[in-house]
Amino acid sequence: MRWMGRRLDSSKIFPAGHAGLAARFVMLRDGITVRVIETVGADPAAPPVLLLSGWGTSAYLWRRNLLPLAAARLRPIAVELKGQGLSDIPTDPREYTLESLSRHVLDVLDALHVERAMLAGLSLGGGIAARVALLAPERVERLALLSSVGLGRVHLVHLAGLLPEMLVAPLTPHLARRSLFELALRWAYGTLGHPTAADVDQYFVHSEDPAFARSLWSLVRRVDWRMLRADELRRLEMPVLAIFGTRDRIVSPHHVGELVRQLPRGELVLIEGAGHACAEEAPEAVNRALVDFLVA
């Protein structure tokens, strides 16, 4: 539908135009196919770092982080989880709970033949990464949580979840407007930068499949968006780094310091002026913090 806005030609979808990066598809044991972005010529013996994106995004989120992490002799792998990017989009709403998504990440690790990895997740990706670490701590070496669900109160999502399913479900395909994607992306930035038209195009292109919008609504209704409890924080015994922007308007950074202090081996980096999309808006600060933490 033309009113929804233009979409990129498939040949221009990330990582197209980004030298040193390549995409491939990986089949999981349950038959789901996921797309991963890796650095060209990555050392298979380098410590693997799985990068998990947030609600409604794709591996494009990590475009400014992959090569700097590889330069630090790490093996970064940006994963488009089920429902994201060009990965498969299951239609069963039960696929979009934190438990299901956490087990999905473990299946991704198995398919990549990675026994133990460092996990870095932004927003919902951080919430998923934390749940993976609680579910299978033996598989997680270190945990980096950026603007992470579980470490702050998520604004508006609870109100959206109260809307009747029978009212919203028929409308979800009509929410795939480029203007809404642009508004959401602008809301995710703070004062250090701003999204470009090309950025909007990269995120909007994946909305072409009507199942994409339905999967986003399933996430809103079925994900547990609450903050981690004290007992859960104490169980995260691996080193944990939290990175938040002080201007995050989506996941509030107000309680993050208090929660990080309850982690056995936690540390916090606050980026003044950055918003929710800190990995995109303040890549130098984020890369510096990640490298210092992951190669320690």
Order of alpha helices (4+ residues) and beta strands (2+ residues): beta-beta-beta-alpha-beta-alpha-beta-alpha-beta-alpha-alpha-alpha-alpha-alpha-alpha-beta-alpha-beta-alpha-alpha
